[in-house]
Amino acid sequence: MMEMKWEDGFTIKVSVGKNEVVISANKEGLLSLASQLESLANEEPGCHCHYDEYNSLEDGSSELIIEKV
């Protein structure tokens, strides 16, 4: 199972516009995402990280799924 490390005080918000996805995060949020992407890179293809407002993103955020291919 992939380790999901979170820095204390992280904030991450994902919004979807007409032609773009914006990920807004503070320093702790960016460090958390960087750590998780590094862990995902070492997993098998098909493994993914699923983020939403119920488990890691700010209220009102769009869901974000990042998958290793």
PQR file of N, CA, C, O and H, with PARSE charges and radii, in Angstrom:
ATOM      1  N   MET A   1       0.839  -1.184   0.000 -0.4000 1.5000
ATOM      2  CA  MET A   1       0.000   0.000   0.000 -0.0000 2.0000
ATOM      3  C   MET A   1       0.880   1.241   0.000  0.5500 1.7000
ATOM      4  O   MET A   1       1.880   1.302   0.714 -0.5500 1.4000
ATOM      5  N   MET A   2       0.510   2.208  -0.788 -0.4000 1.5000
ATOM      6  CA  MET A   2       1.281   3.426  -0.925 -0.0000 2.0000
ATOM      7  C   MET A   2       1.153   4.301   0.321  0.5500 1.7000
ATOM      8  O   MET A   2       0.066   4.465   0.875 -0.5500 1.4000
ATOM      9  H   MET A   2      -0.303   2.159  -1.368  0.4000 1.0000
ATOM     10  N   GLU A   3       2.279   4.856   0.746 -0.4000 1.5000
ATOM     11  CA  GLU A   3       2.277   5.732   1.910 -0.0000 2.0000
ATOM     12  C   GLU A   3       1.835   7.138   1.505  0.5500 1.7000
ATOM     13  O   GLU A   3       2.378   7.723   0.569 -0.5500 1.4000
ATOM     14  H   GLU A   3       3.162   4.723   0.295  0.4000 1.0000
ATOM     15  N   MET A   4       0.844   7.671   2.220 -0.4000 1.5000
ATOM     16  CA  MET A   4       0.329   9.012   1.960 -0.0000 2.0000
ATOM     17  C   MET A   4       0.761   9.904   3.121  0.5500 1.7000
ATOM     18  O   MET A   4       0.104   9.943   4.161 -0.5500 1.4000
ATOM     19  H   MET A   4       0.403   7.195   2.981  0.4000 1.0000
ATOM     20  N   LYS A   5       1.864  10.617   2.936 -0.4000 1.5000
ATOM     21  CA  LYS A   5       2.366  11.496   3.986 -0.0000 2.0000
ATOM     22  C   LYS A   5       1.810  12.901   3.775  0.5500 1.7000
ATOM     23  O   LYS A   5       1.800  13.427   2.662 -0.5500 1.4000
ATOM     24  H   LYS A   5       2.398  10.585   2.091  0.4000 1.0000
ATOM     25  N   TRP A   6       1.349  13.493   4.877 -0.4000 1.5000
ATOM     26  CA  TRP A   6       0.804  14.845   4.843 -0.0000 2.0000
ATOM     27  C   TRP A   6       1.591  15.738   5.783  0.5500 1.7000
ATOM     28  O   TRP A   6       1.849  15.370   6.929 -0.5500 1.4000
ATOM     29  H   TRP A   6       1.357  13.065   5.781  0.4000 1.0000
ATOM     30  N   GLU A   7       1.970  16.905   5.302 -0.4000 1.5000
ATOM     31  CA  GLU A   7       2.616  17.908   6.143 -0.0000 2.0000
ATOM     32  C   GLU A   7       1.543  18.593   6.999  0.5500 1.7000
ATOM     33  O   GLU A   7       0.442  18.865   6.522 -0.5500 1.4000
ATOM     34  H   GLU A   7       1.761  17.204   4.371  0.4000 1.0000
ATOM     35  N   ASP A   8       1.871  18.866   8.256 -0.4000 1.5000
ATOM     36  CA  ASP A   8       0.929  19.571   9.135 -0.0000 2.0000
ATOM     37  C   ASP A   8       0.558  20.918   8.540  0.5500 1.7000
ATOM     38  O   ASP A   8       1.423  21.654   8.066 -0.5500 1.4000
ATOM     39  H   ASP A   8       2.766  18.645   8.644  0.4000 1.0000
ATOM     40  N   GLY A   9      -0.721  21.237   8.565 -0.4000 1.5000
ATOM     41  CA  GLY A   9      -1.208  22.530   8.109 -0.0000 2.0000
ATOM     42  C   GLY A   9      -1.404  22.646   6.605  0.5500 1.7000
ATOM     43  O   GLY A   9      -1.565  23.751   6.088 -0.5500 1.4000
ATOM     44  H   GLY A   9      -1.424  20.639   8.950  0.4000 1.0000
ATOM     45  N   PHE A  10      -1.394  21.510   5.889 -0.4000 1.5000
ATOM     46  CA  PHE A  10      -1.538  21.567   4.431 -0.0000 2.0000
ATOM     47  C   PHE A  10      -2.916  22.068   4.013  0.5500 1.7000
ATOM     48  O   PHE A  10      -3.913  21.801   4.685 -0.5500 1.4000
ATOM     49  H   PHE A  10      -1.263  20.612   6.309  0.4000 1.0000
ATOM     50  N   THR A  11      -2.964  22.791   2.905 -0.4000 1.5000
ATOM     51  CA  THR A  11      -4.225  23.135   2.250 -0.0000 2.0000
ATOM     52  C   THR A  11      -4.031  22.962   0.755  0.5500 1.7000
ATOM     53  O   THR A  11      -3.025  23.385   0.186 -0.5500 1.4000
ATOM     54  H   THR A  11      -2.154  23.007   2.360  0.4000 1.0000
ATOM     55  N   ILE A  12      -5.023  22.328   0.126 -0.4000 1.5000
ATOM     56  CA  ILE A  12      -4.998  22.085  -1.312 -0.0000 2.0000
ATOM     57  C   ILE A  12      -6.415  22.286  -1.835  0.5500 1.7000
ATOM     58  O   ILE A  12      -7.378  21.783  -1.256 -0.5500 1.4000
ATOM     59  H   ILE A  12      -5.841  21.984   0.588  0.4000 1.0000
ATOM     60  N   LYS A  13      -6.531  23.014  -2.921 -0.4000 1.5000
ATOM     61  CA  LYS A  13      -7.828  23.215  -3.562 -0.0000 2.0000
ATOM     62  C   LYS A  13      -7.660  22.935  -5.048  0.5500 1.7000
ATOM     63  O   LYS A  13      -6.663  23.335  -5.650 -0.5500 1.4000
ATOM     64  H   LYS A  13      -5.749  23.422  -3.391  0.4000 1.0000
ATOM     65  N   VAL A  14      -8.634  22.248  -5.642 -0.4000 1.5000
ATOM     66  CA  VAL A  14      -8.633  21.946  -7.070 -0.0000 2.0000
ATOM     67  C   VAL A  14      -9.891  22.551  -7.679  0.5500 1.7000
ATOM     68  O   VAL A  14     -11.001  22.327  -7.195 -0.5500 1.4000
ATOM     69  H   VAL A  14      -9.444  21.923  -5.153  0.4000 1.0000
ATOM     70  N   SER A  15      -9.700  23.320  -8.746 -0.4000 1.5000
ATOM     71  CA  SER A  15     -10.849  23.877  -9.457 -0.0000 2.0000
ATOM     72  C   SER A  15     -10.694  23.603 -10.952  0.5500 1.7000
ATOM     73  O   SER A  15      -9.587  23.580 -11.489 -0.5500 1.4000
ATOM     74  H   SER A  15      -8.798  23.502  -9.139  0.4000 1.0000
ATOM     75  N   VAL A  16     -11.828  23.398 -11.599 -0.4000 1.5000
ATOM     76  CA  VAL A  16     -11.851  23.086 -13.028 -0.0000 2.0000
ATOM     77  C   VAL A  16     -12.563  24.215 -13.747  0.5500 1.7000
ATOM     78  O   VAL A  16     -13.712  24.536 -13.444 -0.5500 1.4000
ATOM     79  H   VAL A  16     -12.727  23.417 -11.163  0.4000 1.0000
ATOM     80  N   GLY A  17     -11.866  24.815 -14.707 -0.4000 1.5000
ATOM     81  CA  GLY A  17     -12.454  25.849 -15.538 -0.0000 2.0000
ATOM     82  C   GLY A  17     -12.845  25.260 -16.881  0.5500 1.7000
ATOM     83  O   GLY A  17     -12.913  24.042 -17.045 -0.5500 1.4000
ATOM     84  H   GLY A  17     -10.932  24.554 -14.954  0.4000 1.0000
ATOM     85  N   LYS A  18     -13.098  26.130 -17.829 -0.4000 1.5000
ATOM     86  CA  LYS A  18     -13.508  25.672 -19.155 -0.0000 2.0000
ATOM     87  C   LYS A  18     -12.420  24.827 -19.829  0.5500 1.7000
ATOM     88  O   LYS A  18     -12.707  23.778 -20.407 -0.5500 1.4000
ATOM     89  H   LYS A  18     -13.043  27.120 -17.695  0.4000 1.0000
ATOM     90  N   ASN A  19     -11.174  25.294 -19.748 -0.4000 1.5000
ATOM     91  CA  ASN A  19     -10.084  24.592 -20.424 -0.0000 2.0000
ATOM     92  C   ASN A  19      -8.875  24.359 -19.536  0.5500 1.7000
ATOM     93  O   ASN A  19      -7.777  24.109 -20.034 -0.5500 1.4000
ATOM     94  H   ASN A  19     -10.941  26.145 -19.279  0.4000 1.0000
ATOM     95  N   GLU A  20      -9.068  24.440 -18.212 -0.4000 1.5000
ATOM     96  CA  GLU A  20      -7.914  24.247 -17.344 -0.0000 2.0000
ATOM     97  C   GLU A  20      -8.316  23.662 -16.002  0.5500 1.7000
ATOM     98  O   GLU A  20      -9.463  23.755 -15.566 -0.5500 1.4000
ATOM     99  H   GLU A  20      -9.960  24.644 -17.807  0.4000 1.0000
ATOM    100  N   VAL A  21      -7.329  23.060 -15.370 -0.4000 1.5000
ATOM    101  CA  VAL A  21      -7.449  22.577 -14.001 -0.0000 2.0000
ATOM    102  C   VAL A  21      -6.428  23.363 -13.196  0.5500 1.7000
ATOM    103  O   VAL A  21      -5.260  23.446 -13.578 -0.5500 1.4000
ATOM    104  H   VAL A  21      -6.397  22.984 -15.724  0.4000 1.0000
ATOM    105  N   VAL A  22      -6.865  23.941 -12.081 -0.4000 1.5000
ATOM    106  CA  VAL A  22      -5.969  24.720 -11.229 -0.0000 2.0000
ATOM    107  C   VAL A  22      -5.841  24.006  -9.884  0.5500 1.7000
ATOM    108  O   VAL A  22      -6.839  23.709  -9.227 -0.5500 1.4000
ATOM    109  H   VAL A  22      -7.813  23.873 -11.770  0.4000 1.0000
ATOM    110  N   ILE A  23      -4.604  23.737  -9.489 -0.4000 1.5000
ATOM    111  CA  ILE A  23      -4.312  23.181  -8.172 -0.0000 2.0000
ATOM    112  C   ILE A  23      -3.653  24.298  -7.376  0.5500 1.7000
ATOM    113  O   ILE A  23      -2.564  24.755  -7.723 -0.5500 1.4000
ATOM    114  H   ILE A  23      -3.793  23.978 -10.022  0.4000 1.0000
ATOM    115  N   SER A  24      -4.314  24.737  -6.307 -0.4000 1.5000
ATOM    116  CA  SER A  24      -3.802  25.806  -5.444 -0.0000 2.0000
ATOM    117  C   SER A  24      -3.453  25.192  -4.099  0.5500 1.7000
ATOM    118  O   SER A  24      -4.270  24.491  -3.501 -0.5500 1.4000
ATOM    119  H   SER A  24      -5.198  24.366  -6.025  0.4000 1.0000
ATOM    120  N   ALA A  25      -2.236  25.454  -3.621 -0.4000 1.5000
ATOM    121  CA  ALA A  25      -1.805  24.848  -2.364 -0.0000 2.0000
ATOM    122  C   ALA A  25      -0.808  25.755  -1.657  0.5500 1.7000
ATOM    123  O   ALA A  25      -0.081  26.524  -2.287 -0.5500 1.4000
ATOM    124  H   ALA A  25      -1.573  26.023  -4.108  0.4000 1.0000
ATOM    125  N   ASN A  26      -0.793  25.643  -0.332 -0.4000 1.5000
ATOM    126  CA  ASN A  26       0.248  26.329   0.422 -0.0000 2.0000
ATOM    127  C   ASN A  26       1.510  25.462   0.388  0.5500 1.7000
ATOM    128  O   ASN A  26       1.510  24.380  -0.199 -0.5500 1.4000
ATOM    129  H   ASN A  26      -1.383  25.018   0.179  0.4000 1.0000
ATOM    130  N   LYS A  27       2.580  25.943   1.021 -0.4000 1.5000
ATOM    131  CA  LYS A  27       3.853  25.216   1.010 -0.0000 2.0000
ATOM    132  C   LYS A  27       3.685  23.776   1.487  0.5500 1.7000
ATOM    133  O   LYS A  27       4.200  22.844   0.869 -0.5500 1.4000
ATOM    134  H   LYS A  27       2.580  26.822   1.498  0.4000 1.0000
ATOM    135  N   GLU A  28       2.962  23.604   2.591 -0.4000 1.5000
ATOM    136  CA  GLU A  28       2.764  22.263   3.154 -0.0000 2.0000
ATOM    137  C   GLU A  28       1.969  21.372   2.208  0.5500 1.7000
ATOM    138  O   GLU A  28       2.229  20.172   2.112 -0.5500 1.4000
ATOM    139  H   GLU A  28       2.544  24.362   3.093  0.4000 1.0000
ATOM    140  N   GLY A  29       1.002  21.958   1.512 -0.4000 1.5000
ATOM    141  CA  GLY A  29       0.232  21.199   0.537 -0.0000 2.0000
ATOM    142  C   GLY A  29       1.083  20.761  -0.639  0.5500 1.7000
ATOM    143  O   GLY A  29       0.978  19.624  -1.097 -0.5500 1.4000
ATOM    144  H   GLY A  29       0.791  22.932   1.590  0.4000 1.0000
ATOM    145  N   LEU A  30       1.927  21.659  -1.130 -0.4000 1.5000
ATOM    146  CA  LEU A  30       2.810  21.313  -2.243 -0.0000 2.0000
ATOM    147  C   LEU A  30       3.815  20.232  -1.849  0.5500 1.7000
ATOM    148  O   LEU A  30       4.078  19.315  -2.628 -0.5500 1.4000
ATOM    149  H   LEU A  30       2.012  22.583  -0.758  0.4000 1.0000
ATOM    150  N   LEU A  31       4.374  20.335  -0.650 -0.4000 1.5000
ATOM    151  CA  LEU A  31       5.306  19.311  -0.185 -0.0000 2.0000
ATOM    152  C   LEU A  31       4.605  17.963  -0.020  0.5500 1.7000
ATOM    153  O   LEU A  31       5.182  16.920  -0.330 -0.5500 1.4000
ATOM    154  H   LEU A  31       4.161  21.079  -0.018  0.4000 1.0000
ATOM    155  N   SER A  32       3.366  17.983   0.466 -0.4000 1.5000
ATOM    156  CA  SER A  32       2.593  16.742   0.606 -0.0000 2.0000
ATOM    157  C   SER A  32       2.354  16.099  -0.753  0.5500 1.7000
ATOM    158  O   SER A  32       2.563  14.898  -0.921 -0.5500 1.4000
ATOM    159  H   SER A  32       2.897  18.830   0.718  0.4000 1.0000
ATOM    160  N   LEU A  33       1.914  16.903  -1.728 -0.4000 1.5000
ATOM    161  CA  LEU A  33       1.679  16.363  -3.074 -0.0000 2.0000
ATOM    162  C   LEU A  33       2.968  15.830  -3.687  0.5500 1.7000
ATOM    163  O   LEU A  33       2.964  14.772  -4.315 -0.5500 1.4000
ATOM    164  H   LEU A  33       1.744  17.879  -1.591  0.4000 1.0000
ATOM    165  N   ALA A  34       4.067  16.553  -3.509 -0.4000 1.5000
ATOM    166  CA  ALA A  34       5.350  16.104  -4.066 -0.0000 2.0000
ATOM    167  C   ALA A  34       5.746  14.748  -3.490  0.5500 1.7000
ATOM    168  O   ALA A  34       6.190  13.867  -4.226 -0.5500 1.4000
ATOM    169  H   ALA A  34       4.070  17.413  -2.998  0.4000 1.0000
ATOM    170  N   SER A  35       5.590  14.577  -2.198 -0.4000 1.5000
ATOM    171  CA  SER A  35       5.920  13.307  -1.548 -0.0000 2.0000
ATOM    172  C   SER A  35       5.040  12.174  -2.071  0.5500 1.7000
ATOM    173  O   SER A  35       5.518  11.067  -2.316 -0.5500 1.4000
ATOM    174  H   SER A  35       5.229  15.292  -1.599  0.4000 1.0000
ATOM    175  N   GLN A  36       3.753  12.463  -2.238 -0.4000 1.5000
ATOM    176  CA  GLN A  36       2.827  11.433  -2.707 -0.0000 2.0000
ATOM    177  C   GLN A  36       3.069  11.081  -4.172  0.5500 1.7000
ATOM    178  O   GLN A  36       2.934   9.921  -4.560 -0.5500 1.4000
ATOM    179  H   GLN A  36       3.365  13.362  -2.039  0.4000 1.0000
ATOM    180  N   LEU A  37       3.427  12.076  -4.989 -0.4000 1.5000
ATOM    181  CA  LEU A  37       3.742  11.784  -6.392 -0.0000 2.0000
ATOM    182  C   LEU A  37       5.006  10.938  -6.497  0.5500 1.7000
ATOM    183  O   LEU A  37       5.089  10.053  -7.349 -0.5500 1.4000
ATOM    184  H   LEU A  37       3.537  13.019  -4.674  0.4000 1.0000
ATOM    185  N   GLU A  38       5.983  11.199  -5.647 -0.4000 1.5000
ATOM    186  CA  GLU A  38       7.193  10.376  -5.637 -0.0000 2.0000
ATOM    187  C   GLU A  38       6.853   8.935  -5.263  0.5500 1.7000
ATOM    188  O   GLU A  38       7.365   7.998  -5.875 -0.5500 1.4000
ATOM    189  H   GLU A  38       5.915  11.917  -4.955  0.4000 1.0000
ATOM    190  N   SER A  39       5.992   8.756  -4.262 -0.4000 1.5000
ATOM    191  CA  SER A  39       5.567   7.406  -3.872 -0.0000 2.0000
ATOM    192  C   SER A  39       4.806   6.737  -5.010  0.5500 1.7000
ATOM    193  O   SER A  39       5.018   5.555  -5.282 -0.5500 1.4000
ATOM    194  H   SER A  39       5.576   9.517  -3.765  0.4000 1.0000
ATOM    195  N   LEU A  40       3.923   7.477  -5.678 -0.4000 1.5000
ATOM    196  CA  LEU A  40       3.144   6.928  -6.783 -0.0000 2.0000
ATOM    197  C   LEU A  40       4.054   6.491  -7.926  0.5500 1.7000
ATOM    198  O   LEU A  40       3.788   5.482  -8.580 -0.5500 1.4000
ATOM    199  H   LEU A  40       3.751   8.437  -5.457  0.4000 1.0000
ATOM    200  N   ALA A  41       5.119   7.240  -8.168 -0.4000 1.5000
ATOM    201  CA  ALA A  41       6.058   6.897  -9.244 -0.0000 2.0000
ATOM    202  C   ALA A  41       6.697   5.532  -9.030  0.5500 1.7000
ATOM    203  O   ALA A  41       7.109   4.887  -9.994 -0.5500 1.4000
ATOM    204  H   ALA A  41       5.335   8.060  -7.637  0.4000 1.0000
ATOM    205  N   ASN A  42       6.785   5.087  -7.792 -0.4000 1.5000
ATOM    206  CA  ASN A  42       7.409   3.797  -7.468 -0.0000 2.0000
ATOM    207  C   ASN A  42       6.406   2.651  -7.386  0.5500 1.7000
ATOM    208  O   ASN A  42       6.787   1.521  -7.078 -0.5500 1.4000
ATOM    209  H   ASN A  42       6.451   5.611  -7.009  0.4000 1.0000
ATOM    210  N   GLU A  43       5.142   2.923  -7.654 -0.4000 1.5000
ATOM    211  CA  GLU A  43       4.099   1.892  -7.620 -0.0000 2.0000
ATOM    212  C   GLU A  43       3.926   1.247  -9.004  0.5500 1.7000
ATOM    213  O   GLU A  43       4.524   1.682  -9.988 -0.5500 1.4000
ATOM    214  H   GLU A  43       4.833   3.840  -7.904  0.4000 1.0000
ATOM    215  N   GLU A  44       3.109   0.221  -9.048 -0.4000 1.5000
ATOM    216  CA  GLU A  44       2.801  -0.475 -10.300 -0.0000 2.0000
ATOM    217  C   GLU A  44       1.851   0.358 -11.156  0.5500 1.7000
ATOM    218  O   GLU A  44       1.076   1.150 -10.620 -0.5500 1.4000
ATOM    219  H   GLU A  44       2.623  -0.132  -8.248  0.4000 1.0000
ATOM    220  N   PRO A  45       1.899   0.192 -12.484 -0.5600 1.5000
ATOM    221  CA  PRO A  45       0.924   0.871 -13.349  0.2800 2.0000
ATOM    222  C   PRO A  45      -0.510   0.547 -12.903  0.5500 1.7000
ATOM    223  O   PRO A  45      -0.807  -0.574 -12.488 -0.5500 1.4000
ATOM    224  N   GLY A  46      -1.364   1.526 -12.997 -0.4000 1.5000
ATOM    225  CA  GLY A  46      -2.754   1.367 -12.577 -0.0000 2.0000
ATOM    226  C   GLY A  46      -3.007   1.885 -11.171  0.5500 1.7000
ATOM    227  O   GLY A  46      -4.146   2.181 -10.811 -0.5500 1.4000
ATOM    228  H   GLY A  46      -1.122   2.436 -13.334  0.4000 1.0000
ATOM    229  N   CYS A  47      -1.948   1.996 -10.373 -0.4000 1.5000
ATOM    230  CA  CYS A  47      -2.101   2.552  -9.026 -0.0000 2.0000
ATOM    231  C   CYS A  47      -2.448   4.028  -9.175  0.5500 1.7000
ATOM    232  O   CYS A  47      -2.008   4.683 -10.120 -0.5500 1.4000
ATOM    233  H   CYS A  47      -1.022   1.756 -10.665  0.4000 1.0000
ATOM    234  N   HIS A  48      -3.241   4.550  -8.239 -0.4000 1.5000
ATOM    235  CA  HIS A  48      -3.649   5.943  -8.351 -0.0000 2.0000
ATOM    236  C   HIS A  48      -3.838   6.584  -6.976  0.5500 1.7000
ATOM    237  O   HIS A  48      -3.972   5.903  -5.960 -0.5500 1.4000
ATOM    238  H   HIS A  48      -3.598   4.018  -7.471  0.4000 1.0000
ATOM    239  N   CYS A  49      -3.843   7.907  -6.983 -0.4000 1.5000
ATOM    240  CA  CYS A  49      -4.176   8.705  -5.799 -0.0000 2.0000
ATOM    241  C   CYS A  49      -5.490   9.405  -6.094  0.5500 1.7000
ATOM    242  O   CYS A  49      -5.664   9.996  -7.160 -0.5500 1.4000
ATOM    243  H   CYS A  49      -3.733   8.460  -7.809  0.4000 1.0000
ATOM    244  N   HIS A  50      -6.398   9.338  -5.160 -0.4000 1.5000
ATOM    245  CA  HIS A  50      -7.716   9.953  -5.333 -0.0000 2.0000
ATOM    246  C   HIS A  50      -7.878  11.002  -4.242  0.5500 1.7000
ATOM    247  O   HIS A  50      -7.815  10.695  -3.051 -0.5500 1.4000
ATOM    248  H   HIS A  50      -6.257   8.858  -4.294  0.4000 1.0000
ATOM    249  N   TYR A  51      -8.085  12.228  -4.660 -0.4000 1.5000
ATOM    250  CA  TYR A  51      -8.256  13.338  -3.730 -0.0000 2.0000
ATOM    251  C   TYR A  51      -9.654  13.941  -3.920  0.5500 1.7000
ATOM    252  O   TYR A  51     -10.127  14.093  -5.047 -0.5500 1.4000
ATOM    253  H   TYR A  51      -8.136  12.478  -5.627  0.4000 1.0000
ATOM    254  N   ASP A  52     -10.298  14.278  -2.815 -0.4000 1.5000
ATOM    255  CA  ASP A  52     -11.576  14.994  -2.881 -0.0000 2.0000
ATOM    256  C   ASP A  52     -11.770  15.792  -1.602  0.5500 1.7000
ATOM    257  O   ASP A  52     -10.957  15.713  -0.682 -0.5500 1.4000
ATOM    258  H   ASP A  52      -9.913  14.154  -1.900  0.4000 1.0000
ATOM    259  N   GLU A  53     -12.850  16.557  -1.550 -0.4000 1.5000
ATOM    260  CA  GLU A  53     -13.070  17.428  -0.391 -0.0000 2.0000
ATOM    261  C   GLU A  53     -13.394  16.651   0.881  0.5500 1.7000
ATOM    262  O   GLU A  53     -13.426  17.239   1.962 -0.5500 1.4000
ATOM    263  H   GLU A  53     -13.511  16.621  -2.297  0.4000 1.0000
ATOM    264  N   TYR A  54     -13.633  15.353   0.778 -0.4000 1.5000
ATOM    265  CA  TYR A  54     -13.961  14.552   1.954 -0.0000 2.0000
ATOM    266  C   TYR A  54     -12.738  13.932   2.606  0.5500 1.7000
ATOM    267  O   TYR A  54     -12.809  13.497   3.756 -0.5500 1.4000
ATOM    268  H   TYR A  54     -13.607  14.876  -0.101  0.4000 1.0000
ATOM    269  N   ASN A  55     -11.600  13.880   1.885 -0.4000 1.5000
ATOM    270  CA  ASN A  55     -10.432  13.258   2.498 -0.0000 2.0000
ATOM    271  C   ASN A  55      -9.159  14.082   2.440  0.5500 1.7000
ATOM    272  O   ASN A  55      -8.190  13.723   3.109 -0.5500 1.4000
ATOM    273  H   ASN A  55     -11.542  14.233   0.951  0.4000 1.0000
ATOM    274  N   SER A  56      -9.103  15.174   1.672 -0.4000 1.5000
ATOM    275  CA  SER A  56      -7.847  15.910   1.640 -0.0000 2.0000
ATOM    276  C   SER A  56      -7.926  17.302   1.041  0.5500 1.7000
ATOM    277  O   SER A  56      -7.051  18.124   1.313 -0.5500 1.4000
ATOM    278  H   SER A  56      -9.890  15.466   1.128  0.4000 1.0000
ATOM    279  N   LEU A  57      -8.925  17.595   0.246 -0.4000 1.5000
ATOM    280  CA  LEU A  57      -9.003  18.885  -0.424 -0.0000 2.0000
ATOM    281  C   LEU A  57      -9.928  19.848   0.306  0.5500 1.7000
ATOM    282  O   LEU A  57     -10.774  19.431   1.098 -0.5500 1.4000
ATOM    283  H   LEU A  57      -9.636  16.927   0.025  0.4000 1.0000
ATOM    284  N   GLU A  58      -9.764  21.128   0.037 -0.4000 1.5000
ATOM    285  CA  GLU A  58     -10.607  22.153   0.641 -0.0000 2.0000
ATOM    286  C   GLU A  58     -12.051  22.008   0.162  0.5500 1.7000
ATOM    287  O   GLU A  58     -12.303  21.482  -0.922 -0.5500 1.4000
ATOM    288  H   GLU A  58      -9.077  21.467  -0.606  0.4000 1.0000
ATOM    289  N   ASP A  59     -12.981  22.472   0.965 -0.4000 1.5000
ATOM    290  CA  ASP A  59     -14.399  22.444   0.593 -0.0000 2.0000
ATOM    291  C   ASP A  59     -14.600  23.121  -0.758  0.5500 1.7000
ATOM    292  O   ASP A  59     -13.978  24.142  -1.048 -0.5500 1.4000
ATOM    293  H   ASP A  59     -12.777  22.899   1.845  0.4000 1.0000
ATOM    294  N   GLY A  60     -15.455  22.556  -1.561 -0.4000 1.5000
ATOM    295  CA  GLY A  60     -15.757  23.108  -2.872 -0.0000 2.0000
ATOM    296  C   GLY A  60     -14.796  22.690  -3.965  0.5500 1.7000
ATOM    297  O   GLY A  60     -14.960  23.092  -5.117 -0.5500 1.4000
ATOM    298  H   GLY A  60     -15.961  21.726  -1.325  0.4000 1.0000
ATOM    299  N   SER A  61     -13.788  21.885  -3.623 -0.4000 1.5000
ATOM    300  CA  SER A  61     -12.825  21.431  -4.625 -0.0000 2.0000
ATOM    301  C   SER A  61     -13.422  20.382  -5.545  0.5500 1.7000
ATOM    302  O   SER A  61     -14.316  19.629  -5.157 -0.5500 1.4000
ATOM    303  H   SER A  61     -13.655  21.559  -2.687  0.4000 1.0000
ATOM    304  N   SER A  62     -12.918  20.344  -6.761 -0.4000 1.5000
ATOM    305  CA  SER A  62     -13.243  19.266  -7.694 -0.0000 2.0000
ATOM    306  C   SER A  62     -12.396  18.055  -7.319  0.5500 1.7000
ATOM    307  O   SER A  62     -11.326  18.201  -6.728 -0.5500 1.4000
ATOM    308  H   SER A  62     -12.192  20.955  -7.076  0.4000 1.0000
ATOM    309  N   GLU A  63     -12.871  16.868  -7.659 -0.4000 1.5000
ATOM    310  CA  GLU A  63     -12.090  15.660  -7.407 -0.0000 2.0000
ATOM    311  C   GLU A  63     -10.865  15.647  -8.305  0.5500 1.7000
ATOM    312  O   GLU A  63     -10.881  16.189  -9.410 -0.5500 1.4000
ATOM    313  H   GLU A  63     -13.740  16.750  -8.138  0.4000 1.0000
ATOM    314  N   LEU A  64      -9.806  15.020  -7.815 -0.4000 1.5000
ATOM    315  CA  LEU A  64      -8.570  14.881  -8.575 -0.0000 2.0000
ATOM    316  C   LEU A  64      -8.090  13.455  -8.451  0.5500 1.7000
ATOM    317  O   LEU A  64      -7.936  12.945  -7.341 -0.5500 1.4000
ATOM    318  H   LEU A  64      -9.793  14.580  -6.918  0.4000 1.0000
ATOM    319  N   ILE A  65      -7.851  12.803  -9.573 -0.4000 1.5000
ATOM    320  CA  ILE A  65      -7.294  11.449  -9.594 -0.0000 2.0000
ATOM    321  C   ILE A  65      -6.024  11.494 -10.419  0.5500 1.7000
ATOM    322  O   ILE A  65      -6.031  11.963 -11.558 -0.5500 1.4000
ATOM    323  H   ILE A  65      -7.976  13.217 -10.475  0.4000 1.0000
ATOM    324  N   ILE A  66      -4.935  11.010  -9.847 -0.4000 1.5000
ATOM    325  CA  ILE A  66      -3.666  10.925 -10.552 -0.0000 2.0000
ATOM    326  C   ILE A  66      -3.290   9.453 -10.624  0.5500 1.7000
ATOM    327  O   ILE A  66      -3.180   8.784  -9.596 -0.5500 1.4000
ATOM    328  H   ILE A  66      -4.929  10.629  -8.922  0.4000 1.0000
ATOM    329  N   GLU A  67      -3.091   8.949 -11.839 -0.4000 1.5000
ATOM    330  CA  GLU A  67      -2.852   7.515 -12.061 -0.0000 2.0000
ATOM    331  C   GLU A  67      -1.501   7.285 -12.724  0.5500 1.7000
ATOM    332  O   GLU A  67      -1.107   8.022 -13.628 -0.5500 1.4000
ATOM    333  H   GLU A  67      -3.180   9.492 -12.673  0.4000 1.0000
ATOM    334  N   LYS A  68      -0.806   6.268 -12.271 -0.4000 1.5000
ATOM    335  CA  LYS A  68       0.447   5.866 -12.926 -0.0000 2.0000
ATOM    336  C   LYS A  68       0.091   4.949 -14.095  0.5500 1.7000
ATOM    337  O   LYS A  68      -0.700   4.016 -13.951 -0.5500 1.4000
ATOM    338  H   LYS A  68      -1.126   5.669 -11.537  0.4000 1.0000
ATOM    339  N   VAL A  69       0.684   5.230 -15.246 -0.4000 1.5000
ATOM    340  CA  VAL A  69       0.467   4.386 -16.420 -0.0000 2.0000
ATOM    341  C   VAL A  69       1.724   3.631 -16.758  0.5500 1.7000
ATOM    342  O   VAL A  69       1.743   2.863 -17.720 -0.5500 1.4000
ATOM    343  H   VAL A  69       1.326   5.988 -15.363  0.4000 1.0000
TER
END
